[in-house]
Amino acid sequence: MASRDVEVAIADFMGLIREVSNRLGLGEYEVKVGFEWDKIDRLQIWTTDEMNYAYSGSTIPLAQYTPIEVTVRANADGHDFHQQVHDVALDCVNQGGIAHVQTISPARA
């Protein structure tokens, strides 16, 4: 699994949470993010190198993935919400040995 795919999935999921929050007027959500696969092979989260080629050097093959549990403040201002998206994505790829997200930059002040 490509780490970028994980990041895009998290960004889409968090965007959905934000939109639902805006429509329903609710502020906080308890979120649990996990991944399912056939488990015939261990789960590997790949990143890319500086030339944008798939790179598995830091990947930790996972026999299981422990779901990430977090409280999302969907009604946070744009800066804080962006940082939450970054942090959830980073938590997800960290389990696979990936130290940095590639598509979601940290929020800037």
CYANA upper distance limits for C-alpha pairs under 8 A (distance plus 0.5 A):
  1 MET  CA      5 ASP  CA      7.62
  1 MET  CA      6 VAL  CA      8.17
  1 MET  CA     43 LEU  CA      7.97
  1 MET  CA     44 GLN  CA      6.54
  1 MET  CA     45 ILE  CA      5.37
  1 MET  CA     46 TRP  CA      6.52
  2 ALA  CA      6 VAL  CA      7.20
  2 ALA  CA     45 ILE  CA      6.03
  2 ALA  CA     46 TRP  CA      5.25
  2 ALA  CA     47 THR  CA      6.54
  3 SER  CA      7 GLU  CA      6.79
  3 SER  CA     45 ILE  CA      6.11
  3 SER  CA     46 TRP  CA      6.04
  3 SER  CA     47 THR  CA      5.87
  3 SER  CA     93 VAL  CA      6.86
  3 SER  CA     98 ILE  CA      8.28
  3 SER  CA    101 VAL  CA      7.91
  3 SER  CA    102 GLN  CA      8.31
  4 ARG  CA      8 VAL  CA      6.66
  4 ARG  CA     47 THR  CA      7.80
  4 ARG  CA    101 VAL  CA      8.05
  4 ARG  CA    102 GLN  CA      6.99
  4 ARG  CA    103 THR  CA      7.01
  5 ASP  CA      9 ALA  CA      6.62
  6 VAL  CA     10 ILE  CA      6.69
  6 VAL  CA     89 ALA  CA      7.58
  6 VAL  CA     92 CYS  CA      8.09
  6 VAL  CA     93 VAL  CA      7.78
  7 GLU  CA     11 ALA  CA      6.61
  7 GLU  CA     89 ALA  CA      5.88
  7 GLU  CA    101 VAL  CA      7.71
  7 GLU  CA    102 GLN  CA      8.43
  7 GLU  CA    103 THR  CA      7.30
  7 GLU  CA    104 ILE  CA      7.62
  8 VAL  CA     12 ASP  CA      6.61
  8 VAL  CA    103 THR  CA      8.23
  9 ALA  CA     13 PHE  CA      6.57
 10 ILE  CA     14 MET  CA      6.47
 10 ILE  CA     85 VAL  CA      7.59
 10 ILE  CA     88 VAL  CA      7.83
 10 ILE  CA     89 ALA  CA      6.44
 11 ALA  CA     15 GLY  CA      6.53
 11 ALA  CA     85 VAL  CA      6.74
 11 ALA  CA     89 ALA  CA      8.27
 12 ASP  CA     16 LEU  CA      6.76
 13 PHE  CA     17 ILE  CA      6.86
 14 MET  CA     18 ARG  CA      6.68
 14 MET  CA     85 VAL  CA      6.99
 15 GLY  CA     19 GLU  CA      6.69
 16 LEU  CA     20 VAL  CA      6.66
 17 ILE  CA     21 SER  CA      6.59
 17 ILE  CA     74 ALA  CA      7.14
 18 ARG  CA     22 ASN  CA      6.71
 18 ARG  CA     74 ALA  CA      5.57
 18 ARG  CA     75 ASN  CA      7.62
 19 GLU  CA     23 ARG  CA      6.80
 20 VAL  CA     24 LEU  CA      6.49
 21 SER  CA     25 GLY  CA      5.83
 21 SER  CA     26 LEU  CA      5.47
 21 SER  CA     27 GLY  CA      6.75
 21 SER  CA     74 ALA  CA      6.60
 21 SER  CA     75 ASN  CA      7.35
 22 ASN  CA     26 LEU  CA      7.70
 22 ASN  CA     75 ASN  CA      7.90
 26 LEU  CA     74 ALA  CA      8.28
 26 LEU  CA     75 ASN  CA      8.00
 27 GLY  CA     73 ARG  CA      6.29
 27 GLY  CA     74 ALA  CA      5.87
 27 GLY  CA     75 ASN  CA      5.50
 27 GLY  CA     76 ALA  CA      8.45
 28 GLU  CA     71 THR  CA      7.08
 28 GLU  CA     72 VAL  CA      6.06
 28 GLU  CA     73 ARG  CA      5.08
 28 GLU  CA     74 ALA  CA      6.28
 28 GLU  CA     75 ASN  CA      7.82
 29 TYR  CA     71 THR  CA      6.10
 29 TYR  CA     72 VAL  CA      5.70
 29 TYR  CA     73 ARG  CA      7.15
 29 TYR  CA     74 ALA  CA      7.69
 30 GLU  CA     69 GLU  CA      7.74
 30 GLU  CA     70 VAL  CA      6.45
 30 GLU  CA     71 THR  CA      5.05
 30 GLU  CA     72 VAL  CA      6.82
 31 VAL  CA     68 ILE  CA      8.41
 31 VAL  CA     69 GLU  CA      6.14
 31 VAL  CA     70 VAL  CA      5.85
 31 VAL  CA     71 THR  CA      6.51
 31 VAL  CA     72 VAL  CA      7.23
 32 LYS  CA     67 PRO  CA      6.65
 32 LYS  CA     68 ILE  CA      5.98
 32 LYS  CA     69 GLU  CA      4.93
 32 LYS  CA     70 VAL  CA      7.08
 33 VAL  CA     67 PRO  CA      5.70
 33 VAL  CA     68 ILE  CA      5.60
 33 VAL  CA     69 GLU  CA      7.08
 33 VAL  CA     92 CYS  CA      8.33
 34 GLY  CA     65 TYR  CA      7.26
 34 GLY  CA     66 THR  CA      7.28
 34 GLY  CA     67 PRO  CA      4.77
 34 GLY  CA     68 ILE  CA      6.99
 35 PHE  CA     65 TYR  CA      7.19
 35 PHE  CA     67 PRO  CA      7.97
 37 TRP  CA     43 LEU  CA      7.99
 39 LYS  CA     43 LEU  CA      7.81
 39 LYS  CA     63 ALA  CA      7.64
 41 ASP  CA     63 ALA  CA      8.28
 42 ARG  CA     61 PRO  CA      5.86
 42 ARG  CA     62 LEU  CA      5.57
 42 ARG  CA     63 ALA  CA      5.41
 42 ARG  CA     64 GLN  CA      8.10
 43 LEU  CA     61 PRO  CA      5.99
 43 LEU  CA     62 LEU  CA      5.38
 43 LEU  CA     63 ALA  CA      6.97
 43 LEU  CA     64 GLN  CA      7.90
 43 LEU  CA     65 TYR  CA      8.43
 43 LEU  CA     96 GLY  CA      8.47
 44 GLN  CA     59 THR  CA      6.77
 44 GLN  CA     60 ILE  CA      7.04
 44 GLN  CA     61 PRO  CA      5.40
 44 GLN  CA     62 LEU  CA      6.93
 44 GLN  CA     96 GLY  CA      6.86
 45 ILE  CA     56 SER  CA      8.22
 45 ILE  CA     59 THR  CA      6.67
 45 ILE  CA     60 ILE  CA      8.22
 45 ILE  CA     61 PRO  CA      8.29
 45 ILE  CA     93 VAL  CA      7.38
 45 ILE  CA     96 GLY  CA      5.89
 45 ILE  CA     97 GLY  CA      8.18
 45 ILE  CA     98 ILE  CA      7.93
 46 TRP  CA     54 ALA  CA      7.02
 46 TRP  CA     55 TYR  CA      6.41
 46 TRP  CA     56 SER  CA      5.72
 46 TRP  CA     59 THR  CA      6.82
 46 TRP  CA     98 ILE  CA      8.18
 47 THR  CA     54 ALA  CA      6.39
 47 THR  CA     55 TYR  CA      5.80
 47 THR  CA     56 SER  CA      7.00
 47 THR  CA     98 ILE  CA      7.53
 48 THR  CA     52 ASN  CA      5.55
 48 THR  CA     53 TYR  CA      5.56
 48 THR  CA     54 ALA  CA      4.91
 48 THR  CA     55 TYR  CA      5.34
 48 THR  CA     56 SER  CA      8.42
 49 ASP  CA     53 TYR  CA      6.00
 49 ASP  CA     54 ALA  CA      7.04
 49 ASP  CA     55 TYR  CA      6.30
 58 SER  CA     97 GLY  CA      6.02
 58 SER  CA     98 ILE  CA      6.91
 59 THR  CA     96 GLY  CA      6.05
 59 THR  CA     97 GLY  CA      5.31
 59 THR  CA     98 ILE  CA      6.98
 60 ILE  CA     95 GLN  CA      8.10
 60 ILE  CA     96 GLY  CA      5.46
 60 ILE  CA     97 GLY  CA      5.65
 61 PRO  CA     96 GLY  CA      7.22
 62 LEU  CA     96 GLY  CA      7.34
 65 TYR  CA     95 GLN  CA      7.98
 68 ILE  CA     88 VAL  CA      8.31
 68 ILE  CA     91 ASP  CA      7.56
 68 ILE  CA     92 CYS  CA      7.19
 70 VAL  CA     88 VAL  CA      8.33
 72 VAL  CA     84 GLN  CA      7.69
 73 ARG  CA     81 PHE  CA      7.66
 74 ALA  CA     81 PHE  CA      7.29
 75 ASN  CA     81 PHE  CA      8.26
 76 ALA  CA     80 ASP  CA      6.30
 76 ALA  CA     81 PHE  CA      5.92
 77 ASP  CA     81 PHE  CA      6.54
 78 GLY  CA     82 HIS  CA      6.49
 79 HIS  CA     83 GLN  CA      6.85
 79 HIS  CA    107 ALA  CA      6.39
 79 HIS  CA    108 ARG  CA      7.70
 79 HIS  CA    109 ALA  CA      7.75
 80 ASP  CA     84 GLN  CA      6.83
 80 ASP  CA    107 ALA  CA      7.86
 81 PHE  CA     85 VAL  CA      6.88
 82 HIS  CA     86 HIS  CA      6.85
 82 HIS  CA    106 PRO  CA      8.03
 82 HIS  CA    107 ALA  CA      6.33
 83 GLN  CA     87 ASP  CA      6.60
 83 GLN  CA    106 PRO  CA      6.38
 83 GLN  CA    107 ALA  CA      5.52
 84 GLN  CA     88 VAL  CA      6.61
 85 VAL  CA     89 ALA  CA      6.73
 85 VAL  CA    104 ILE  CA      8.32
 86 HIS  CA     90 LEU  CA      6.60
 86 HIS  CA    101 VAL  CA      8.12
 86 HIS  CA    104 ILE  CA      6.23
 86 HIS  CA    105 SER  CA      7.24
 86 HIS  CA    106 PRO  CA      6.43
 86 HIS  CA    107 ALA  CA      8.24
 87 ASP  CA     91 ASP  CA      6.59
 88 VAL  CA     92 CYS  CA      6.77
 89 ALA  CA     93 VAL  CA      6.90
 89 ALA  CA    101 VAL  CA      7.55
 90 LEU  CA     94 ASN  CA      6.38
 90 LEU  CA     99 ALA  CA      8.01
 90 LEU  CA    100 HIS  CA      7.05
 90 LEU  CA    101 VAL  CA      6.32
 91 ASP  CA     95 GLN  CA      7.50
 92 CYS  CA     96 GLY  CA      8.32
 93 VAL  CA     97 GLY  CA      7.38
 93 VAL  CA     98 ILE  CA      5.94
 93 VAL  CA     99 ALA  CA      7.98
 93 VAL  CA    100 HIS  CA      8.47
 93 VAL  CA    101 VAL  CA      8.06
 94 ASN  CA     98 ILE  CA      5.36
 94 ASN  CA     99 ALA  CA      6.26
 94 ASN  CA    100 HIS  CA      8.30
101 VAL  CA    105 SER  CA      7.82
